[in-house]
Amino acid sequence: MNTKSGELFSEIDYKLKEGSAYPIIIADQFRTPENMGHIIRLAANFACAKVLLIKEDSEVRLSKIKKIAGAAYGQVDWLFCSTHEIKTHLPDDYTVVGIETTKDSHSMHSSALPNKMALVLGNEVYGMSETLLNMCESFYHIPMPGVIKSMNVTQACCASLYAWSSQNVLEI
């Protein structure tokens, strides 16, 4: 049995469904460089168009981000920006959605995610800022039937990108 992913994936080609574009990730004030690095790596896994790391107030250890992101560090278009700069980095035809458990959120299992999606992920402790909550056109949650009803922000990102991919990427 061959378990080498490089060989397996070289034999499979993926393409977007017509009308789709790869997601953009917006990370709102992440506290740890580890989570930033993991998000950049996930962006490379799912061919995301861009990662916007919203950072308003403090320095970040780029060496730690680079270590965690690994090879993805130089393969993904990512940048730090302020909340006020977000819209300048988003195409007009993208829909901004939040991964947040709210009374108005929709289950990812039973919802069609936008074909052109800017995915907002909140801070590890405080969630999304009021500004980003107001920027979102809709909210989605990840159904969790287990006893724990929260997950790490990078896990939530992975689940969300997988859900989007299952709806928008074709295997050929």
Secondary structure, 3 states (H helix, E strand, C coil): CCCCHHHHHHCCCEEECCCCCCCEEEEECCCCHHHHHHHHHHHHHCCCCEEEEECCCCCCCHHHHHHHHHHHHHCCCEEEECHHHHHHHCCCCCEEEEECCCCCCEEHHHCCCCCCEEEEECECCCECCHHHHHHCCEEEECCCCCCCCCCCHHHHHHHHHHHHHHHHEEEC
